[in-house]
Amino acid sequence: MKIVRPVIIVLLCALNIYLFGYAPGTIKEPSQKVDAANVTVVSAPDQTEATEHPDFKKKEYKLVLPEGTNIALKKKVDASSFNDVYTPRKVTDGVALGVSYWEGKSDYPNYLTVDLESVQQFHAIRVALSPMAIWGKRTQTFAVNLSDDGKNFKPFIDSKQYTFDPDTGNEVQLLFDDTKARYVQLVFTENSGAGGGQVAEFEVYQK
């Protein structure tokens, strides 16, 4: 029975050589050698700081306001409805950040009307949301009506869907030939980002 241990050791060594191709204390040479001519060497570029491929860089958007003065600034605004603290007066306060915006209830159409206090001549309307990326890209559909007395409104710009995108200022500018009115009204019928219309700043420009 004393020869059992040596026999087991011999058998284990033989199995090791069969399965792994080497015996204790030896290293098996590779079966094939790689020709150095077929090896491609790639060198990393010198880089002292992190870089970004130009195709992935977001172009900086430069806001260009319509020509002239915003005559709607600080003017009175009425709305057919509003949610919570998002009252219509905030759309003419000159602030487009934080909670300074109007939001209508989900009972379209939503009406938002600014009173210029007297009949004024103007050539552009700017409707803006907060430029912060958290707002996200969305569409809103609205028309523009005008009135001299606040009761009888006439269609001025037909209803159309507009895109609001933080990458391009989250704004829509409507440019047209000079026209006159005291009341300028937006009529919202769709918003892909909320239940009702939304406006942070409602601006009317006069040259």
C-alpha positions in Angstrom: 0.0 0.0 0.0 3.0 2.3 0.3 3.4 2.6 -3.5 -0.1 4.2 -3.9 1.0 7.8 -3.2 3.9 7.8 -5.8 1.6 6.3 -8.4 -1.0 8.9 -7.9 1.6 11.7 -8.2 2.9 10.2 -11.5 -0.7 9.9 -12.9 -1.5 13.5 -12.0 1.7 14.8 -13.7 0.9 12.8 -16.8 -2.6 14.3 -16.9 -1.3 17.8 -16.4 1.1 17.3 -19.4 -1.8 16.0 -21.5 -4.3 18.7 -20.7 -2.1 21.8 -20.5 0.9 20.9 -22.6 3.6 21.5 -20.0 5.2 19.7 -17.1 6.1 21.4 -13.9 9.1 23.6 -14.4 8.7 23.8 -18.2 7.0 26.2 -20.6 5.7 25.1 -24.0 6.7 27.2 -27.0 3.9 28.7 -29.1 2.9 26.6 -32.0 3.0 29.6 -34.4 5.1 32.7 -34.6 3.7 36.1 -35.6 5.6 37.8 -38.5 6.5 41.3 -37.3 5.7 42.6 -40.8 2.1 41.8 -40.3 1.8 43.7 -37.0 0.2 47.2 -37.1 1.4 49.6 -34.5 -1.0 52.4 -33.5 0.4 55.4 -31.7 -1.8 57.5 -29.3 -1.8 61.2 -30.1 -0.1 63.6 -27.7 -2.9 64.9 -25.5 -2.6 67.0 -22.5 -6.3 67.5 -21.9 -9.7 66.0 -22.8 -10.9 66.8 -26.3 -14.2 66.4 -28.1 -14.8 65.6 -31.8 -16.1 68.7 -33.6 -19.2 66.9 -34.8 -20.3 66.4 -31.2 -19.9 70.0 -30.2 -23.1 72.1 -29.8 -23.0 75.4 -31.5 -23.5 78.4 -29.3 -26.8 80.1 -30.0 -26.6 83.9 -30.2 -29.9 85.6 -29.5 -30.8 88.4 -31.9 -33.9 90.3 -30.9 -36.2 92.0 -33.4 -35.3 95.6 -34.3 -36.7 98.3 -32.0 -38.2 98.5 -28.5 -40.4 96.0 -26.7 -43.5 98.1 -26.1 -45.3 95.3 -24.3 -42.8 95.4 -21.4 -44.6 95.9 -18.0 -48.0 96.2 -19.8 -51.2 94.7 -18.4 -52.0 91.1 -19.6 -55.1 89.1 -19.4 -55.6 85.3 -19.9 -58.6 83.0 -20.2 -57.1 80.8 -17.6 -53.9 80.0 -15.7 -52.5 77.2 -13.5 -51.4 77.7 -9.9 -48.9 80.6 -9.6 -48.2 80.9 -13.4 -50.2 84.0 -13.9 -50.4 86.1 -17.1 -48.7 89.2 -15.6 -45.4 87.3 -15.7 -45.2 87.3 -19.5 -44.4 91.1 -19.6 -42.1 91.3 -16.5 -38.8 91.0 -18.6 -37.8 87.7 -16.8 -37.8 84.4 -18.6 -36.3 82.2 -15.9 -37.5 80.2 -12.9 -41.3 80.3 -12.3 -41.7 83.5 -14.2 -44.1 82.2 -16.9 -47.7 81.8 -17.7 -49.4 78.4 -18.2 -53.0 78.0 -19.3 -55.3 75.2 -18.1 -56.0 72.2 -20.3 -59.2 73.8 -21.7 -58.2 74.9 -25.2 -58.3 77.4 -26.6 -56.1 79.4 -24.2 -56.2 83.2 -24.8 -53.4 85.5 -23.7 -53.9 89.2 -24.4 -51.6 92.2 -23.8 -52.9 95.7 -23.7 -50.5 98.3 -25.2 -52.6 101.1 -23.5 -53.2 102.9 -26.8 -53.2 102.0 -30.5 -49.5 101.4 -31.4 -47.6 100.6 -34.6 -45.4 97.5 -34.4 -43.6 95.1 -36.8 -42.7 92.0 -34.7 -43.9 89.7 -32.0 -41.6 87.5 -29.9 -42.9 84.5 -27.9 -40.4 82.9 -25.6 -40.1 80.2 -23.0 -37.3 79.8 -20.5 -34.0 79.1 -22.3 -32.9 76.6 -19.7 -32.4 73.1 -21.2 -34.6 71.5 -18.5 -37.6 72.8 -20.4 -36.9 70.6 -23.4 -37.9 70.9 -27.0 -41.6 71.2 -27.7 -44.2 72.5 -30.1 -47.0 74.9 -29.6 -49.8 75.9 -31.9 -51.2 79.4 -31.8 -52.7 82.2 -33.8 -52.5 86.0 -33.4 -55.5 88.3 -33.2 -55.6 92.1 -33.0 -58.1 94.6 -31.7 -58.4 98.3 -31.0 -61.1 98.1 -28.3 -60.3 94.7 -26.6 -63.7 93.3 -27.6 -63.7 92.9 -31.4 -60.7 90.9 -32.4 -59.7 90.2 -36.0 -57.4 87.4 -37.2 -53.9 88.6 -38.0 -51.7 85.5 -38.2 -53.4 82.2 -38.9 -53.0 79.3 -36.4 -49.7 77.5 -37.0 -47.5 75.0 -35.1 -44.2 76.4 -33.9 -41.1 74.7 -32.5 -39.6 75.9 -29.2 -36.0 74.5 -28.7 -33.6 75.5 -25.9 -30.7 74.9 -28.5 -32.1 77.9 -30.4 -33.2 80.1 -27.6 -36.6 78.5 -26.9 -38.3 81.3 -28.8 -40.4 82.1 -31.8 -40.1 85.5 -33.6 -42.9 86.7 -35.9 -41.8 89.4 -38.3 -44.3 91.3 -40.6 -44.9 94.7 -42.2 -45.9 97.5 -39.8 -49.4 97.2 -38.4 -51.4 98.9 -35.7 -53.5 97.8 -32.8 -53.9 98.3 -29.0 -54.5 94.7 -28.0 -52.4 91.8 -29.2 -53.8 88.3 -28.5 -52.3 84.8 -28.7 -54.7 81.9 -29.1 -53.2 78.5 -28.1 -54.7 75.2 -29.2 -51.8 72.8 -28.6 -48.6 72.3 -26.5 -46.7 69.0 -26.7 -44.9 69.8 -23.5 -47.8 70.6 -21.2 -51.6 70.6 -20.9 -52.0 74.2 -21.8 -50.2 77.0 -23.5 -47.0 78.3 -22.0 -45.2 81.7 -22.4 -42.4 83.2 -20.3 -42.1 86.4 -22.3 -44.7 88.0 -24.7 -43.0 90.9 -26.5 -44.2 93.3 -29.2 -41.6 95.4 -31.1 -41.8 98.9 -32.4 -39.1 100.5 -34.6 
